[in-house]
């Protein structure tokens, strides 16, 4: 596994088309062992409306990994405490992109005072989040179009930020 520093930057509205494609490719190619075709189609439909998808990403702290013209992944932090999205392009899965994004998201949450971070995690991403110290709290079933999608609500405590003079 290649582990090098990936360039992170904030989401820009101009990223929307590429991130919609990355979102759909990630779902289609990386989750096929855990979700049916109907479930994946229903899940990917969440980005069909480009304006709504851009608004959703823009309403959160969304970080993007882009190298040259290639979009490798993105992650969104909602309300400074919840990982709303984490998607890596299939061509870059298991190359440290998700780790770089989650390291940054957790650092931001911690710096903004969060005591813990939560996420609704797909069955595919469950081992990744467990390896990062997230604990399973309960299963969810989400109705999307005519399909039901299962995921797991997880939580990770964050160590408090210690600032000079706080000791």
MIMAR-806516 format. One line per 2 residues: number of its first residue (from 1); their letters; for each residue x, y, z of N, C-alpha, C. Coordinates in pm, whole numbers, plus 50000, padded with zeros to 5 digits. Example, Ala and Ser with C-alpha at 12.3 -4.5 7.8 and 13.67 -1.06 7.14 Angstrom:
# MIMAR-806516
1) as) 51319 49431 50780 51230 49550 50780 51320 49670 50780 | 51285 49775 50708 51367 49894 50714 51290 50003 50787
# end
This chain:
# MIMAR-806516
1) xx) 50083 49883 50000 50000 50000 50000 50088 50124 50000 | 50063 50211 49908 50137 50336 49901 50082 50435 50003
3) xx) 50167 50486 50090 50126 50584 50192 50207 50710 50176 | 50155 50806 50103 50222 50935 50096 50120 51044 50118
5) xx) 50168 51162 50143 50079 51273 50174 50001 51313 50048 | 49871 51310 50059 49786 51352 49950 49747 51498 49969
7) xx) 49740 51573 49860 49699 51713 49872 49549 51721 49902 | 49515 51790 50009 49375 51809 50048 49338 51954 50026
9) xx) 49215 51975 49980 49166 52111 49965 49016 52112 49985 | 48959 52231 50009 48814 52239 50026 48740 52214 49894
11) xx) 48619 52165 49907 48528 52147 49793 48499 52281 49728 | 48497 52281 49595 48456 52396 49515 48338 52353 49428
13) xx) 48243 52442 49403 48129 52404 49317 48172 52344 49183 | 48286 52387 49129 48335 52333 49002 48370 52185 49011
15) xx) 48384 52130 49131 48416 51988 49152 48294 51897 49136 | 48176 51953 49132 48053 51874 49144 48044 51761 49043
17) xx) 48067 51787 48916 48051 51683 48814 48147 51567 48841 | 48273 51599 48867 48372 51494 48891 48340 51415 49019
19) xx) 48294 51484 49123 48264 51414 49249 48138 51328 49236 | 48042 51372 49154 47924 51288 49128 47967 51158 49060
21) xx) 48058 51169 48963 48106 51050 48893 48186 50960 48986 | 48270 51019 49072 48348 50942 49169 48255 50870 49266
23) xx) 48154 50941 49316 48054 50886 49407 47990 50761 49345 | 47941 50773 49222 47873 50662 49155 47970 50546 49128
25) xx) 48092 50575 49083 48189 50470 49055 48229 50397 49182 | 48247 50471 49289 48284 50410 49417 48176 50313 49463
27) xx) 48052 50357 49456 47940 50271 49498 47931 50148 49408 | 47934 50170 49279 47917 50059 49183 48028 49955 49194
29) xx) 48151 50001 49202 48264 49908 49193 48312 49854 49328 | 48303 49935 49433 48361 49892 49561 48263 49821 49654
31) xx) 48133 49839 49631 48036 49781 49725 47960 49661 49668 | 48000 49613 49550 47927 49505 49482 47920 49376 49564
33) xx) 48018 49351 49649 48015 49229 49730 47916 49238 49847 | 47877 49360 49883 47793 49379 50002 47651 49427 49973
35) xx) 47628 49480 49853 47497 49536 49819 47455 49487 49680 | 47325 49467 49662 47273 49421 49533 47280 49535 49431
37) xx) 47260 49499 49305 47258 49600 49198 47150 49705 49225 | 47030 49661 49265 46922 49756 49293 46958 49849 49408
39) xx) 47023 49796 49510 47065 49880 49622 47170 49982 49578 | 47265 49939 49496 47371 50031 49450 47313 50141 49361
41) xx) 47220 50105 49275 47156 50205 49188 47080 50306 49273 | 47005 50258 49371 46929 50348 49458 47023 50439 49537
43) xx) 47132 50385 49587 47230 50462 49664 47293 50569 49576 | 47337 50532 49457 47403 50627 49367 47307 50736 49319
45) xx) 47178 50710 49324 47081 50811 49281 47085 50935 49369 | 47149 50926 49484 47161 51041 49574 47240 51156 49515
47) xx) 47308 51134 49403 47386 51240 49340 47332 51277 49201 | 47216 51223 49165 47162 51252 49032 47134 51401 49011
49) xx) 47082 51466 49112 47055 51609 49103 47183 51683 49138 | 47253 51731 49036 47382 51795 49056 47376 51916 49148
51) xx) 47274 51999 49133 47262 52118 49216 47241 52081 49363 | 47158 51981 49387 47133 51937 49525 47258 51873 49584
53) xx) 47332 51797 49503 47455 51734 49550 47558 51842 49585 | 47574 51941 49500 47667 52051 49526 47627 52127 49652
55) xx) 47498 52149 49670 47450 52219 49789 47480 52138 49915 | 47460 52007 49906 47488 51919 50021 47636 51924 50057
57) xx) 47724 51910 49956 47868 51913 49982 47912 52050 50035 | 47855 52155 49981 47892 52291 50021 47843 52329 50159
59) xx) 47741 52262 50208 47684 52293 50340 47766 52231 50453 | 47861 52146 50417 47945 52078 50516 48091 52117 50492
61) xx) 48177 52072 50582 48321 52083 50557 48356 51964 50469 | 48377 51990 50342 48407 51884 50246 48548 51903 50194
63) xx) 48627 51797 50207 48765 51796 50160 48776 51707 50037 | 48861 51750 49944 48880 51680 49818 49028 51646 49801
65) xx) 49055 51526 49750 49190 51489 49709 49190 51488 49557 | 49268 51578 49500 49283 51586 49355 49431 51595 49323
67) xx) 49477 51507 49235 49615 51508 49190 49610 51531 49039 | 49666 51644 48997 49656 51687 48857 49508 51693 48822
69) xx) 49465 51621 48720 49324 51624 48680 49243 51509 48740 | 49307 51425 48820 49240 51307 48875 49183 51336 49014
71) xx) 49055 51304 49031 48989 51314 49161 49001 51177 49227 | 49071 51173 49342 49097 51046 49409 48996 51014 49518
73) xx) 48938 51117 49581 48841 51094 49687 48792 51222 49748 | 48690 51209 49833 48639 51324 49908 48572 51275 50036
75) xx) 48564 51365 50133 48499 51335 50260 48431 51461 50311 | 48319 51443 50382 48244 51555 50437 48218 51537 50585
77) xx) 48236 51646 50658 48209 51651 50802 48087 51740 50824 | 47984 51684 50883 47859 51755 50909 47853 51795 51056
79) xx) 47818 51919 51080 47800 51970 51217 47923 51946 51306 | 48039 51938 51245 48166 51919 51316 48174 51790 51397
81) xx) 48078 51700 51382 48079 51578 51462 48045 51451 51386 | 48002 51462 51262 47954 51345 51189 48017 51336 51050
83) xx) 48075 51220 51022 48127 51195 50888 48005 51162 50802 | 47971 51253 50712 47853 51233 50629 47887 51154 50503
85) xx) 48005 51178 50447 48046 51107 50326 48196 51081 50328 | 48234 50965 50278 48374 50930 50253 48372 50838 50132
87) xx) 48424 50888 50021 48426 50810 49897 48563 50821 49833 | 48614 50707 49789 48743 50699 49721 48719 50638 49584
89) xx) 48784 50694 49484 48772 50640 49349 48825 50496 49350 | 48755 50404 49281 48799 50263 49282 48944 50243 49239
91) xx) 48994 50325 49150 49133 50310 49104 49235 50343 49213 | 49189 50407 49322 49281 50449 49428 49243 50388 49563
93) xx) 49155 50290 49563 49117 50222 49688 49239 50152 49747 | 49248 50154 49878 49357 50090 49954 49493 50151 49923
95) xx) 49493 50280 49884 49619 50351 49858 49643 50464 49958 | 49563 50469 50064 49583 50571 50167 49500 50697 50150
97) xx) 49419 50705 50045 49337 50824 50022 49233 50839 50133 | 49161 50732 50163 49060 50736 50270 49122 50769 50404
99) xx) 49240 50713 50430 49310 50741 50556 49347 50889 50565 | 49399 50946 50458 49436 51088 50457 49313 51176 50481
101) xx) 49203 51142 50415 49080 51219 50433 49027 51208 50576 | 49024 51087 50630 48971 51069 50765 49063 51131 50870
103) xx) 49194 51123 50850 49286 51190 50943 49253 51339 50949 | 49231 51400 50833 49201 51544 50827 49065 51574 50888
105) xx) 48964 51494 50855 48828 51517 50908 48828 51506 51060 | 48894 51404 51115 48898 51387 51260 48977 51500 51326
107) xx) 49083 51546 51263 49162 51657 51316 49078 51785 51321 | 49003 51809 51216 48916 51928 51212 48810 51919 51321
109) xx) 48745 51804 51332 48641 51787 51433 48697 51811 51573 | 48812 51753 51599 48877 51768 51729 48912 51915 51756
111) xx) 48969 51981 51656 49007 52122 51672 48886 52211 51694 | 48772 52170 51646 48648 52247 51663 48574 52207 51790
113) xx) 48636 52123 51872 48579 52092 52002 48497 51965 52012 | 48491 51887 51908 48414 51762 51914 48482 51664 52009
115) xx) 48402 51600 52093 48453 51497 52183 48451 51359 52118 | 48371 51347 52011 48360 51220 51938 48315 51251 51795
117) xx) 48338 51153 51709 48292 51162 51571 48208 51038 51544 | 48097 51058 51472 48009 50947 51438 48003 50932 51286
119) xx) 47954 50817 51243 47936 50792 51100 47836 50679 51081 | 47756 50690 50976 47673 50579 50930 47756 50510 50823
121) xx) 47803 50391 50851 47908 50325 50772 47850 50209 50692 | 47883 50206 50563 47841 50095 50478 47907 49965 50525
123) xx) 47848 49854 50486 47906 49725 50521 48046 49712 50460 | 48066 49773 50344 48196 49767 50276 48303 49841 50357
125) xx) 48267 49956 50413 48363 50040 50485 48380 50002 50632 | 48300 49911 50681 48303 49874 50823 48443 49836 50872
127) xx) 48518 49749 50805 48652 49715 50855 48746 49836 50861 | 48735 49927 50765 48817 50048 50764 48790 50132 50888
129) xx) 48663 50155 50920 48628 50237 51036 48663 50166 51167 | 48642 50036 51173 48681 49963 51295 48831 49975 51319
131) xx) 48910 49965 51214 49056 49977 51228 49098 50116 51276 | 49012 50216 51255 49039 50353 51298 48988 50379 51441
133) xx) 48932 50277 51506 48887 50294 51643 48740 50327 51660 | 48661 50314 51554 48517 50338 51564 48450 50213 51619
135) xx) 48353 50232 51708 48278 50121 51767 48138 50116 51707 | 48091 49996 51682 47956 49977 51630 47855 50003 51742
137) xx) 47755 50087 51714 47651 50114 51813 47518 50051 51775 | 47478 50062 51648 47355 49996 51604 47347 49992 51452
139) xx) 47261 49901 51402 47238 49889 51258 47124 49981 51217 | 47130 50027 51094 47026 50111 51035 46975 50046 50907
141) xx) 46849 50071 50876 46792 50037 50746 46735 50166 50689 | 46782 50202 50569 46740 50326 50505 46666 50293 50378
143) xx) 46546 50350 50362 46470 50333 50239 46519 50435 50138 | 46559 50386 50021 46601 50475 49914 46538 50421 49787
145) xx) 46454 50502 49725 46375 50458 49610 46299 50331 49651 | 46316 50222 49578 46244 50098 49611 46336 49997 49679
147) xx) 46446 50044 49734 46544 49953 49796 46566 49991 49942 | 46609 49892 50019 46649 49914 50157 46800 49897 50164
149) xx) 46867 49995 50226 47012 49990 50242 47045 49977 50390 | 47131 49882 50423 47174 49864 50561 47309 49931 50580
151) xx) 47326 49992 50697 47457 50042 50737 47466 50036 50889 | 47580 50076 50942 47604 50067 51086 47643 50204 51140
153) xx) 47574 50246 51245 47607 50371 51313 47726 50344 51404 | 47832 50422 51386 47956 50400 51461 48000 50531 51526
155) xx) 48082 50517 51631 48130 50634 51704 48274 50613 51748 | 48351 50722 51740 48490 50719 51785 48512 50836 51879
157) xx) 48556 50809 52002 48589 50919 52092 48718 50987 52045 | 48723 51117 52062 48843 51193 52028 48906 51243 52156
159) xx) 49036 51233 52165 49106 51286 52283 49089 51437 52285 | 49071 51497 52402 49054 51641 52408 49180 51715 52359
161) xx) 49156 51830 52301 49267 51915 52258 49326 51983 52381 | 49456 51969 52399 49524 52036 52511 49600 52154 52454
163) xx) 49562 52272 52500 49627 52395 52454 49719 52447 52561 | 49819 52521 52520 49912 52582 52617 49832 52663 52719
165) xx) 49861 52643 52843 49791 52716 52950 49669 52644 53004 | 49626 52534 52940 49509 52459 52986 49543 52360 53098
167) x) 49669 52327 53113 49708 52222 53207 49691 52261 53350
# end
